Amino acid sequence: MALKATIFKAKLNIVDVDRNYYQDHELTIAQHPSENNARMMVRLLAFMMRASETLCFSKALSSDDDEAELWDKSLSGEINLWVAFGQSDEKWLRKACGRAKQVLLITYGGKSVPIWWQQNQQALARYTNLTIINIPEPSVQELAELAQRNMNIQCNITDGEIWLSTDSASVTINPEILKA
């Protein structure tokens, strides 16, 4: 019997001073059986970092699929933003950069990220529409601890620093920009 996704509900209050974006969002997030809380919360963090009225999660959960895991599409179907997660290879990122106006890769693998970046930095430098942001491992672990089936999260973003708070905890995240 196949395992089913676990459903999480998130009420977000986003105050993004950097982008002048102030909005509430109510999301339903499906956590794939192979996905842990840390990865799911990194996906939710990415949503908060790039929130808009048209940003949405797709059905995809890996770079093997033909869709982004999180994307912002225009009404005419153009992909304005393609968000991917992990340590993708250059071939896959080239494909995403060819399909979308902007591609954001969020890495979060701890000690393996600098090694991956050293191996791929030169090849990825040519993609002008690619941004790569690393979430430090301690922040990823703190994010995972915020995961609950029903979440109310206040998100404040100022000068690149992200502060998340719930009724019981708070987390401060300083994303590292590997490629702007």
Secondary structure, DSSP 8 states (H G I E B T S, - for coil): -----EEEEEEEEEEETTTTEEEEEEEEEEE-TT--HHHHHHHHHHHHHT--TTEEE-S--STTSSS-SEEEE-TTS-EEEEEEES---HHHHHHHHHHEEEEEEEE--TTHHHHHHHHHHHHHTT-TTEEEEE--HHHHHHHHHH--SEEEEEEEEETTEEEEE-SS-EEEE--EEEE-
